[in-house]
Amino acid sequence: MGTRGTLVCAFAAALILTAAPAATAKKRHVAHRVRQPAGQIACTINGCHRIPPQCHPEMGYSWDGIPTGFDIVVCPR
């Protein structure tokens, strides 16, 4: 292997060594973002909105008992 082959190997090693910390940092950043609580979304007749953590969505019904296809948000007192 001549000087040219040694330079190619050194260049490849330098690329690998500089790319590894960046990839690790990116994975760490993405993992941090995933750990954050997403919360729940309820799609009511007024649109889809994030609901408070203590509340939960339930199926909405019309006055005669037919499902409306929209959620209602139920919260404790």
PyMOL Python script that loads the backbone (N, CA, C, O; Angstrom):
from pymol import cmd

cmd.read_pdbstr("""\
ATOM      1  N   MET A   1       0.848  -1.160   0.000  1.00  0.00           N
ATOM      2  CA  MET A   1       0.000   0.000   0.000  1.00  0.00           C
ATOM      3  C   MET A   1       0.901   1.233   0.000  1.00  0.00           C
ATOM      4  O   MET A   1       1.782   1.367   0.849  1.00  0.00           O
ATOM      5  N   GLY A   2       0.674   2.119  -0.948  1.00  0.00           N
ATOM      6  CA  GLY A   2       1.507   3.307  -1.067  1.00  0.00           C
ATOM      7  C   GLY A   2       0.980   4.452  -0.216  1.00  0.00           C
ATOM      8  O   GLY A   2       0.095   4.288   0.623  1.00  0.00           O
ATOM      9  N   THR A   3       1.556   5.605  -0.467  1.00  0.00           N
ATOM     10  CA  THR A   3       1.171   6.803   0.272  1.00  0.00           C
ATOM     11  C   THR A   3      -0.287   7.167   0.004  1.00  0.00           C
ATOM     12  O   THR A   3      -1.001   7.616   0.901  1.00  0.00           O
ATOM     13  N   ARG A   4      -0.714   6.972  -1.220  1.00  0.00           N
ATOM     14  CA  ARG A   4      -2.088   7.297  -1.584  1.00  0.00           C
ATOM     15  C   ARG A   4      -3.076   6.415  -0.814  1.00  0.00           C
ATOM     16  O   ARG A   4      -4.089   6.919  -0.330  1.00  0.00           O
ATOM     17  N   GLY A   5      -2.808   5.125  -0.691  1.00  0.00           N
ATOM     18  CA  GLY A   5      -3.669   4.203   0.055  1.00  0.00           C
ATOM     19  C   GLY A   5      -3.699   4.556   1.535  1.00  0.00           C
ATOM     20  O   GLY A   5      -4.748   4.445   2.170  1.00  0.00           O
ATOM     21  N   THR A   6      -2.596   4.971   2.084  1.00  0.00           N
ATOM     22  CA  THR A   6      -2.532   5.359   3.490  1.00  0.00           C
ATOM     23  C   THR A   6      -3.362   6.620   3.722  1.00  0.00           C
ATOM     24  O   THR A   6      -4.045   6.729   4.740  1.00  0.00           O
ATOM     25  N   LEU A   7      -3.311   7.568   2.797  1.00  0.00           N
ATOM     26  CA  LEU A   7      -4.095   8.795   2.917  1.00  0.00           C
ATOM     27  C   LEU A   7      -5.594   8.509   2.832  1.00  0.00           C
ATOM     28  O   LEU A   7      -6.384   9.112   3.559  1.00  0.00           O
ATOM     29  N   VAL A   8      -5.986   7.594   1.951  1.00  0.00           N
ATOM     30  CA  VAL A   8      -7.398   7.236   1.815  1.00  0.00           C
ATOM     31  C   VAL A   8      -7.896   6.589   3.101  1.00  0.00           C
ATOM     32  O   VAL A   8      -8.990   6.904   3.569  1.00  0.00           O
ATOM     33  N   CYS A   9      -7.102   5.687   3.677  1.00  0.00           N
ATOM     34  CA  CYS A   9      -7.483   5.037   4.939  1.00  0.00           C
ATOM     35  C   CYS A   9      -7.568   6.051   6.075  1.00  0.00           C
ATOM     36  O   CYS A   9      -8.491   5.993   6.889  1.00  0.00           O
ATOM     37  N   ALA A  10      -6.622   6.973   6.137  1.00  0.00           N
ATOM     38  CA  ALA A  10      -6.626   7.994   7.188  1.00  0.00           C
ATOM     39  C   ALA A  10      -7.839   8.910   7.027  1.00  0.00           C
ATOM     40  O   ALA A  10      -8.469   9.283   8.018  1.00  0.00           O
ATOM     41  N   PHE A  11      -8.169   9.273   5.793  1.00  0.00           N
ATOM     42  CA  PHE A  11      -9.318  10.127   5.542  1.00  0.00           C
ATOM     43  C   PHE A  11     -10.618   9.424   5.929  1.00  0.00           C
ATOM     44  O   PHE A  11     -11.495  10.035   6.539  1.00  0.00           O
ATOM     45  N   ALA A  12     -10.746   8.144   5.579  1.00  0.00           N
ATOM     46  CA  ALA A  12     -11.943   7.367   5.926  1.00  0.00           C
ATOM     47  C   ALA A  12     -12.076   7.246   7.448  1.00  0.00           C
ATOM     48  O   ALA A  12     -13.174   7.371   7.990  1.00  0.00           O
ATOM     49  N   ALA A  13     -10.969   7.005   8.124  1.00  0.00           N
ATOM     50  CA  ALA A  13     -11.002   6.896   9.589  1.00  0.00           C
ATOM     51  C   ALA A  13     -11.409   8.221  10.223  1.00  0.00           C
ATOM     52  O   ALA A  13     -12.152   8.237  11.204  1.00  0.00           O
ATOM     53  N   ALA A  14     -10.927   9.329   9.669  1.00  0.00           N
ATOM     54  CA  ALA A  14     -11.287  10.644  10.202  1.00  0.00           C
ATOM     55  C   ALA A  14     -12.778  10.910  10.016  1.00  0.00           C
ATOM     56  O   ALA A  14     -13.425  11.463  10.906  1.00  0.00           O
ATOM     57  N   LEU A  15     -13.325  10.524   8.873  1.00  0.00           N
ATOM     58  CA  LEU A  15     -14.763  10.704   8.638  1.00  0.00           C
ATOM     59  C   LEU A  15     -15.594   9.884   9.626  1.00  0.00           C
ATOM     60  O   LEU A  15     -16.589  10.374  10.162  1.00  0.00           O
ATOM     61  N   ILE A  16     -15.192   8.660   9.861  1.00  0.00           N
ATOM     62  CA  ILE A  16     -15.930   7.789  10.782  1.00  0.00           C
ATOM     63  C   ILE A  16     -15.864   8.337  12.200  1.00  0.00           C
ATOM     64  O   ILE A  16     -16.871   8.339  12.909  1.00  0.00           O
ATOM     65  N   LEU A  17     -14.702   8.798  12.619  1.00  0.00           N
ATOM     66  CA  LEU A  17     -14.542   9.302  13.979  1.00  0.00           C
ATOM     67  C   LEU A  17     -15.304  10.605  14.211  1.00  0.00           C
ATOM     68  O   LEU A  17     -15.781  10.843  15.321  1.00  0.00           O
ATOM     69  N   THR A  18     -15.427  11.450  13.194  1.00  0.00           N
ATOM     70  CA  THR A  18     -16.168  12.697  13.372  1.00  0.00           C
ATOM     71  C   THR A  18     -17.665  12.497  13.223  1.00  0.00           C
ATOM     72  O   THR A  18     -18.436  13.267  13.794  1.00  0.00           O
ATOM     73  N   ALA A  19     -18.102  11.496  12.481  1.00  0.00           N
ATOM     74  CA  ALA A  19     -19.537  11.259  12.284  1.00  0.00           C
ATOM     75  C   ALA A  19     -20.159  10.533  13.472  1.00  0.00           C
ATOM     76  O   ALA A  19     -21.343  10.725  13.748  1.00  0.00           O
ATOM     77  N   ALA A  20     -19.405   9.716  14.173  1.00  0.00           N
ATOM     78  CA  ALA A  20     -19.955   8.921  15.284  1.00  0.00           C
ATOM     79  C   ALA A  20     -20.509   9.787  16.419  1.00  0.00           C
ATOM     80  O   ALA A  20     -21.631   9.527  16.854  1.00  0.00           O
ATOM     81  N   PRO A  21     -19.796  10.797  16.926  1.00  0.00           N
ATOM     82  CA  PRO A  21     -20.378  11.623  18.000  1.00  0.00           C
ATOM     83  C   PRO A  21     -21.627  12.374  17.547  1.00  0.00           C
ATOM     84  O   PRO A  21     -22.566  12.538  18.327  1.00  0.00           O
ATOM     85  N   ALA A  22     -21.649  12.826  16.310  1.00  0.00           N
ATOM     86  CA  ALA A  22     -22.817  13.549  15.813  1.00  0.00           C
ATOM     87  C   ALA A  22     -24.033  12.630  15.761  1.00  0.00           C
ATOM     88  O   ALA A  22     -25.134  13.051  16.114  1.00  0.00           O
ATOM     89  N   ALA A  23     -23.855  11.393  15.330  1.00  0.00           N
ATOM     90  CA  ALA A  23     -24.967  10.446  15.271  1.00  0.00           C
ATOM     91  C   ALA A  23     -25.464  10.116  16.676  1.00  0.00           C
ATOM     92  O   ALA A  23     -26.670  10.006  16.898  1.00  0.00           O
ATOM     93  N   THR A  24     -24.546   9.959  17.620  1.00  0.00           N
ATOM     94  CA  THR A  24     -24.932   9.668  18.995  1.00  0.00           C
ATOM     95  C   THR A  24     -25.695  10.840  19.592  1.00  0.00           C
ATOM     96  O   THR A  24     -26.698  10.641  20.277  1.00  0.00           O
ATOM     97  N   ALA A  25     -25.236  12.054  19.342  1.00  0.00           N
ATOM     98  CA  ALA A  25     -25.921  13.237  19.866  1.00  0.00           C
ATOM     99  C   ALA A  25     -27.320  13.356  19.276  1.00  0.00           C
ATOM    100  O   ALA A  25     -28.257  13.734  19.979  1.00  0.00           O
ATOM    101  N   LYS A  26     -27.470  13.038  18.000  1.00  0.00           N
ATOM    102  CA  LYS A  26     -28.783  13.116  17.365  1.00  0.00           C
ATOM    103  C   LYS A  26     -29.724  12.082  17.970  1.00  0.00           C
ATOM    104  O   LYS A  26     -30.884  12.394  18.239  1.00  0.00           O
ATOM    105  N   LYS A  27     -29.252  10.859  18.190  1.00  0.00           N
ATOM    106  CA  LYS A  27     -30.086   9.836  18.809  1.00  0.00           C
ATOM    107  C   LYS A  27     -30.508  10.250  20.209  1.00  0.00           C
ATOM    108  O   LYS A  27     -31.658  10.045  20.597  1.00  0.00           O
ATOM    109  N   ARG A  28     -29.594  10.827  20.966  1.00  0.00           N
ATOM    110  CA  ARG A  28     -29.892  11.265  22.316  1.00  0.00           C
ATOM    111  C   ARG A  28     -30.952  12.357  22.295  1.00  0.00           C
ATOM    112  O   ARG A  28     -31.846  12.370  23.142  1.00  0.00           O
ATOM    113  N   HIS A  29     -30.860  13.280  21.326  1.00  0.00           N
ATOM    114  CA  HIS A  29     -31.829  14.377  21.211  1.00  0.00           C
ATOM    115  C   HIS A  29     -33.211  13.837  20.835  1.00  0.00           C
ATOM    116  O   HIS A  29     -34.216  14.274  21.397  1.00  0.00           O
ATOM    117  N   VAL A  30     -33.273  12.908  19.908  1.00  0.00           N
ATOM    118  CA  VAL A  30     -34.550  12.326  19.488  1.00  0.00           C
ATOM    119  C   VAL A  30     -35.162  11.531  20.636  1.00  0.00           C
ATOM    120  O   VAL A  30     -36.370  11.609  20.857  1.00  0.00           O
ATOM    121  N   ALA A  31     -34.355  10.768  21.371  1.00  0.00           N
ATOM    122  CA  ALA A  31     -34.869   9.986  22.496  1.00  0.00           C
ATOM    123  C   ALA A  31     -35.425  10.913  23.572  1.00  0.00           C
ATOM    124  O   ALA A  31     -36.430  10.590  24.204  1.00  0.00           O
ATOM    125  N   HIS A  32     -34.788  12.054  23.787  1.00  0.00           N
ATOM    126  CA  HIS A  32     -35.283  13.019  24.780  1.00  0.00           C
ATOM    127  C   HIS A  32     -36.648  13.556  24.360  1.00  0.00           C
ATOM    128  O   HIS A  32     -37.536  13.725  25.196  1.00  0.00           O
ATOM    129  N   ARG A  33     -36.813  13.820  23.079  1.00  0.00           N
ATOM    130  CA  ARG A  33     -38.063  14.366  22.583  1.00  0.00           C
ATOM    131  C   ARG A  33     -39.192  13.331  22.708  1.00  0.00           C
ATOM    132  O   ARG A  33     -40.336  13.706  22.966  1.00  0.00           O
ATOM    133  N   VAL A  34     -38.897  12.069  22.535  1.00  0.00           N
ATOM    134  CA  VAL A  34     -39.913  11.017  22.601  1.00  0.00           C
ATOM    135  C   VAL A  34     -40.416  10.838  24.032  1.00  0.00           C
ATOM    136  O   VAL A  34     -41.578  10.483  24.224  1.00  0.00           O
ATOM    137  N   ARG A  35     -39.580  11.073  25.038  1.00  0.00           N
ATOM    138  CA  ARG A  35     -39.971  10.865  26.431  1.00  0.00           C
ATOM    139  C   ARG A  35     -40.981  11.879  26.946  1.00  0.00           C
ATOM    140  O   ARG A  35     -41.617  11.637  27.972  1.00  0.00           O
ATOM    141  N   GLN A  36     -41.143  12.992  26.272  1.00  0.00           N
ATOM    142  CA  GLN A  36     -42.079  14.010  26.731  1.00  0.00           C
ATOM    143  C   GLN A  36     -43.510  13.508  26.548  1.00  0.00           C
ATOM    144  O   GLN A  36     -43.816  12.912  25.516  1.00  0.00           O
ATOM    145  N   PRO A  37     -44.398  13.734  27.523  1.00  0.00           N
ATOM    146  CA  PRO A  37     -45.771  13.253  27.387  1.00  0.00           C
ATOM    147  C   PRO A  37     -46.498  13.977  26.263  1.00  0.00           C
ATOM    148  O   PRO A  37     -46.423  15.199  26.135  1.00  0.00           O
ATOM    149  N   ALA A  38     -47.197  13.201  25.461  1.00  0.00           N
ATOM    150  CA  ALA A  38     -47.882  13.768  24.311  1.00  0.00           C
ATOM    151  C   ALA A  38     -49.240  14.336  24.681  1.00  0.00           C
ATOM    152  O   ALA A  38     -49.714  15.266  24.029  1.00  0.00           O
ATOM    153  N   GLY A  39     -49.878  13.799  25.714  1.00  0.00           N
ATOM    154  CA  GLY A  39     -51.222  14.237  26.062  1.00  0.00           C
ATOM    155  C   GLY A  39     -52.251  13.572  25.171  1.00  0.00           C
ATOM    156  O   GLY A  39     -51.898  12.882  24.214  1.00  0.00           O
ATOM    157  N   GLN A  40     -53.501  13.774  25.477  1.00  0.00           N
ATOM    158  CA  GLN A  40     -54.568  13.181  24.683  1.00  0.00           C
ATOM    159  C   GLN A  40     -55.235  14.242  23.834  1.00  0.00           C
ATOM    160  O   GLN A  40     -55.268  15.420  24.191  1.00  0.00           O
ATOM    161  N   ILE A  41     -55.759  13.810  22.719  1.00  0.00           N
ATOM    162  CA  ILE A  41     -56.475  14.683  21.799  1.00  0.00           C
ATOM    163  C   ILE A  41     -57.919  14.208  21.742  1.00  0.00           C
ATOM    164  O   ILE A  41     -58.173  13.007  21.644  1.00  0.00           O
ATOM    165  N   ALA A  42     -58.862  15.133  21.803  1.00  0.00           N
ATOM    166  CA  ALA A  42     -60.284  14.816  21.652  1.00  0.00           C
ATOM    167  C   ALA A  42     -60.804  15.583  20.440  1.00  0.00           C
ATOM    168  O   ALA A  42     -60.573  16.784  20.308  1.00  0.00           O
ATOM    169  N   CYS A  43     -61.503  14.881  19.566  1.00  0.00           N
ATOM    170  CA  CYS A  43     -62.097  15.518  18.390  1.00  0.00           C
ATOM    171  C   CYS A  43     -63.572  15.754  18.668  1.00  0.00           C
ATOM    172  O   CYS A  43     -64.400  14.858  18.508  1.00  0.00           O
ATOM    173  N   THR A  44     -63.882  16.961  19.083  1.00  0.00           N
ATOM    174  CA  THR A  44     -65.251  17.341  19.430  1.00  0.00           C
ATOM    175  C   THR A  44     -65.916  17.993  18.223  1.00  0.00           C
ATOM    176  O   THR A  44     -65.308  18.111  17.159  1.00  0.00           O
ATOM    177  N   ILE A  45     -67.142  18.405  18.391  1.00  0.00           N
ATOM    178  CA  ILE A  45     -67.857  19.090  17.318  1.00  0.00           C
ATOM    179  C   ILE A  45     -67.187  20.414  16.962  1.00  0.00           C
ATOM    180  O   ILE A  45     -67.408  20.946  15.874  1.00  0.00           O
ATOM    181  N   ASN A  46     -66.369  20.951  17.870  1.00  0.00           N
ATOM    182  CA  ASN A  46     -65.650  22.208  17.646  1.00  0.00           C
ATOM    183  C   ASN A  46     -64.253  22.011  17.081  1.00  0.00           C
ATOM    184  O   ASN A  46     -63.521  22.987  16.916  1.00  0.00           O
ATOM    185  N   GLY A  47     -63.861  20.778  16.780  1.00  0.00           N
ATOM    186  CA  GLY A  47     -62.541  20.492  16.237  1.00  0.00           C
ATOM    187  C   GLY A  47     -61.727  19.621  17.183  1.00  0.00           C
ATOM    188  O   GLY A  47     -62.183  19.281  18.275  1.00  0.00           O
ATOM    189  N   CYS A  48     -60.528  19.265  16.760  1.00  0.00           N
ATOM    190  CA  CYS A  48     -59.644  18.423  17.574  1.00  0.00           C
ATOM    191  C   CYS A  48     -58.733  19.307  18.415  1.00  0.00           C
ATOM    192  O   CYS A  48     -58.088  20.224  17.907  1.00  0.00           O
ATOM    193  N   HIS A  49     -58.693  19.012  19.714  1.00  0.00           N
ATOM    194  CA  HIS A  49     -57.919  19.821  20.650  1.00  0.00           C
ATOM    195  C   HIS A  49     -57.271  18.918  21.690  1.00  0.00           C
ATOM    196  O   HIS A  49     -57.765  17.831  21.989  1.00  0.00           O
ATOM    197  N   ARG A  50     -56.155  19.391  22.235  1.00  0.00           N
ATOM    198  CA  ARG A  50     -55.501  18.700  23.343  1.00  0.00           C
ATOM    199  C   ARG A  50     -56.348  18.911  24.585  1.00  0.00           C
ATOM    200  O   ARG A  50     -56.854  20.009  24.819  1.00  0.00           O
ATOM    201  N   ILE A  51     -56.504  17.862  25.381  1.00  0.00           N
ATOM    202  CA  ILE A  51     -57.311  17.982  26.595  1.00  0.00           C
ATOM    203  C   ILE A  51     -56.414  17.944  27.820  1.00  0.00           C
ATOM    204  O   ILE A  51     -55.312  17.400  27.754  1.00  0.00           O
ATOM    205  N   PRO A  52     -56.858  18.508  28.936  1.00  0.00           N
ATOM    206  CA  PRO A  52     -56.038  18.515  30.156  1.00  0.00           C
ATOM    207  C   PRO A  52     -55.724  17.088  30.633  1.00  0.00           C
ATOM    208  O   PRO A  52     -56.490  16.164  30.360  1.00  0.00           O
ATOM    209  N   PRO A  53     -54.613  16.908  31.336  1.00  0.00           N
ATOM    210  CA  PRO A  53     -54.190  15.572  31.771  1.00  0.00           C
ATOM    211  C   PRO A  53     -55.205  14.846  32.650  1.00  0.00           C
ATOM    212  O   PRO A  53     -55.296  13.621  32.574  1.00  0.00           O
ATOM    213  N   GLN A  54     -55.966  15.548  33.476  1.00  0.00           N
ATOM    214  CA  GLN A  54     -56.908  14.885  34.378  1.00  0.00           C
ATOM    215  C   GLN A  54     -58.217  14.507  33.673  1.00  0.00           C
ATOM    216  O   GLN A  54     -59.045  13.818  34.269  1.00  0.00           O
ATOM    217  N   CYS A  55     -58.424  14.931  32.440  1.00  0.00           N
ATOM    218  CA  CYS A  55     -59.659  14.655  31.697  1.00  0.00           C
ATOM    219  C   CYS A  55     -59.443  13.493  30.719  1.00  0.00           C
ATOM    220  O   CYS A  55     -58.311  13.092  30.450  1.00  0.00           O
ATOM    221  N   HIS A  56     -60.555  12.964  30.195  1.00  0.00           N
ATOM    222  CA  HIS A  56     -60.466  11.908  29.193  1.00  0.00           C
ATOM    223  C   HIS A  56     -61.624  12.029  28.195  1.00  0.00           C
ATOM    224  O   HIS A  56     -62.698  12.518  28.543  1.00  0.00           O
ATOM    225  N   PRO A  57     -61.398  11.579  26.945  1.00  0.00           N
ATOM    226  CA  PRO A  57     -62.460  11.650  25.945  1.00  0.00           C
ATOM    227  C   PRO A  57     -63.391  10.443  26.036  1.00  0.00           C
ATOM    228  O   PRO A  57     -62.963   9.338  26.370  1.00  0.00           O
ATOM    229  N   GLU A  58     -64.646  10.667  25.738  1.00  0.00           N
ATOM    230  CA  GLU A  58     -65.640   9.594  25.644  1.00  0.00           C
ATOM    231  C   GLU A  58     -66.468   9.821  24.390  1.00  0.00           C
ATOM    232  O   GLU A  58     -66.490  10.925  23.846  1.00  0.00           O
ATOM    233  N   MET A  59     -67.152   8.770  23.929  1.00  0.00           N
ATOM    234  CA  MET A  59     -68.004   8.863  22.755  1.00  0.00           C
ATOM    235  C   MET A  59     -69.192   9.769  23.056  1.00  0.00           C
ATOM    236  O   MET A  59     -69.816   9.649  24.110  1.00  0.00           O
ATOM    237  N   GLY A  60     -69.506  10.671  22.137  1.00  0.00           N
ATOM    238  CA  GLY A  60     -70.653  11.552  22.305  1.00  0.00           C
ATOM    239  C   GLY A  60     -71.904  10.939  21.673  1.00  0.00           C
ATOM    240  O   GLY A  60     -71.823  10.274  20.641  1.00  0.00           O
ATOM    241  N   TYR A  61     -73.045  11.165  22.292  1.00  0.00           N
ATOM    242  CA  TYR A  61     -74.323  10.646  21.798  1.00  0.00           C
ATOM    243  C   TYR A  61     -75.319  11.791  21.651  1.00  0.00           C
ATOM    244  O   TYR A  61     -75.262  12.772  22.393  1.00  0.00           O
ATOM    245  N   SER A  62     -76.228  11.661  20.692  1.00  0.00           N
ATOM    246  CA  SER A  62     -77.289  12.649  20.535  1.00  0.00           C
ATOM    247  C   SER A  62     -78.361  12.405  21.592  1.00  0.00           C
ATOM    248  O   SER A  62     -78.265  11.443  22.355  1.00  0.00           O
ATOM    249  N   TRP A  63     -79.377  13.259  21.646  1.00  0.00           N
ATOM    250  CA  TRP A  63     -80.423  13.161  22.664  1.00  0.00           C
ATOM    251  C   TRP A  63     -81.190  11.851  22.588  1.00  0.00           C
ATOM    252  O   TRP A  63     -81.762  11.407  23.584  1.00  0.00           O
ATOM    253  N   ASP A  64     -81.207  11.208  21.373  1.00  0.00           N
ATOM    254  CA  ASP A  64     -81.944   9.947  21.254  1.00  0.00           C
ATOM    255  C   ASP A  64     -81.040   8.721  21.329  1.00  0.00           C
ATOM    256  O   ASP A  64     -81.485   7.612  21.034  1.00  0.00           O
ATOM    257  N   GLY A  65     -79.777   8.901  21.719  1.00  0.00           N
ATOM    258  CA  GLY A  65     -78.876   7.770  21.965  1.00  0.00           C
ATOM    259  C   GLY A  65     -78.042   7.322  20.781  1.00  0.00           C
ATOM    260  O   GLY A  65     -77.342   6.314  20.875  1.00  0.00           O
ATOM    261  N   ILE A  66     -78.096   8.031  19.683  1.00  0.00           N
ATOM    262  CA  ILE A  66     -77.308   7.663  18.500  1.00  0.00           C
ATOM    263  C   ILE A  66     -75.922   8.308  18.629  1.00  0.00           C
ATOM    264  O   ILE A  66     -75.818   9.493  18.945  1.00  0.00           O
ATOM    265  N   PRO A  67     -74.846   7.519  18.383  1.00  0.00           N
ATOM    266  CA  PRO A  67     -73.497   8.098  18.452  1.00  0.00           C
ATOM    267  C   PRO A  67     -73.329   9.225  17.437  1.00  0.00           C
ATOM    268  O   PRO A  67     -73.751   9.106  16.287  1.00  0.00           O
ATOM    269  N   THR A  68     -72.711  10.316  17.872  1.00  0.00           N
ATOM    270  CA  THR A  68     -72.527  11.473  16.996  1.00  0.00           C
ATOM    271  C   THR A  68     -71.277  11.363  16.136  1.00  0.00           C
ATOM    272  O   THR A  68     -71.177  12.015  15.097  1.00  0.00           O
ATOM    273  N   GLY A  69     -70.328  10.544  16.561  1.00  0.00           N
ATOM    274  CA  GLY A  69     -69.050  10.473  15.859  1.00  0.00           C
ATOM    275  C   GLY A  69     -68.036  11.455  16.419  1.00  0.00           C
ATOM    276  O   GLY A  69     -66.887  11.480  15.979  1.00  0.00           O
ATOM    277  N   PHE A  70     -68.448  12.255  17.376  1.00  0.00           N
ATOM    278  CA  PHE A  70     -67.555  13.210  18.027  1.00  0.00           C
ATOM    279  C   PHE A  70     -67.312  12.789  19.472  1.00  0.00           C
ATOM    280  O   PHE A  70     -68.120  12.080  20.070  1.00  0.00           O
ATOM    281  N   ASP A  71     -66.187  13.237  20.020  1.00  0.00           N
ATOM    282  CA  ASP A  71     -65.873  12.983  21.421  1.00  0.00           C
ATOM    283  C   ASP A  71     -66.499  14.044  22.296  1.00  0.00           C
ATOM    284  O   ASP A  71     -66.808  15.149  21.850  1.00  0.00           O
ATOM    285  N   ILE A  72     -66.681  13.678  23.565  1.00  0.00           N
ATOM    286  CA  ILE A  72     -66.954  14.667  24.596  1.00  0.00           C
ATOM    287  C   ILE A  72     -65.822  14.545  25.601  1.00  0.00           C
ATOM    288  O   ILE A  72     -65.264  13.462  25.777  1.00  0.00           O
ATOM    289  N   VAL A  73     -65.484  15.626  26.252  1.00  0.00           N
ATOM    290  CA  VAL A  73     -64.389  15.629  27.225  1.00  0.00           C
ATOM    291  C   VAL A  73     -64.998  15.559  28.617  1.00  0.00           C
ATOM    292  O   VAL A  73     -65.834  16.387  28.982  1.00  0.00           O
ATOM    293  N   VAL A  74     -64.568  14.551  29.402  1.00  0.00           N
ATOM    294  CA  VAL A  74     -65.074  14.353  30.757  1.00  0.00           C
ATOM    295  C   VAL A  74     -63.929  14.641  31.716  1.00  0.00           C
ATOM    296  O   VAL A  74     -62.849  14.061  31.614  1.00  0.00           O
ATOM    297  N   CYS A  75     -64.191  15.557  32.658  1.00  0.00           N
ATOM    298  CA  CYS A  75     -63.195  15.928  33.664  1.00  0.00           C
ATOM    299  C   CYS A  75     -63.740  15.691  35.067  1.00  0.00           C
ATOM    300  O   CYS A  75     -64.936  15.879  35.290  1.00  0.00           O
ATOM    301  N   PRO A  76     -62.893  15.278  36.031  1.00  0.00           N
ATOM    302  CA  PRO A  76     -63.363  15.129  37.402  1.00  0.00           C
ATOM    303  C   PRO A  76     -63.684  16.491  38.007  1.00  0.00           C
ATOM    304  O   PRO A  76     -63.163  17.517  37.570  1.00  0.00           O
ATOM    305  N   ARG A  77     -64.531  16.487  38.997  1.00  0.00           N
ATOM    306  CA  ARG A  77     -64.913  17.760  39.632  1.00  0.00           C
ATOM    307  C   ARG A  77     -63.815  18.340  40.429  1.00  0.00           C
ATOM    308  O   ARG A  77     -63.980  19.406  41.023  1.00  0.00           O
TER     309      ARG A  77
END
""", "prot")
cmd.dss("prot")
cmd.show_as("cartoon", "prot")
cmd.util.cbc("prot")
cmd.orient("prot")
